[in-house]
Amino acid sequence: MARYRHRRDERGDWHASALRNVFNSLIGQLHHCLQHRKLFDEQAAFSTIAEQAPQAA
């Protein structure tokens, strides 16, 4: 969700464009995990965006 918010708020992307970016990123991560036989780790995949996003209470 932080990546989507980043694309919408800071980059000014429309809803469809922001979703497409998030999905493309997830597909890339899935491809990497399958190629290297590793489990998906959200913190590793989206660490730069997750660190910038404010934490929800």
VENWO-V857078 format. One line per field, one symbol per residue. phi: phi as a letter, one per 30 degrees, with the letter a starting at -180 (. if undefined). psi: psi as a letter, one per 30 degrees, with the letter a starting at -180 (. if undefined). burial: + if it has 9 or more other ideal C-beta (glycine too) atoms within 8 Angstrom, else -. A space follows every 10 residues. Layout:
phi->???
psi->???
burial->???
This chain:
phi->.ddddedddd ciddedddde dddddddddd eddddchbdd bddddbdddd ddddddd
psi->eeeeeeeeee fglleeeeee eeeeeeeeee eeeeeghlkk jeeeeheeee efkkkk.
burial->-+++++++-- --+---+++- ++--+---++ -++------- ----++--++ --+----
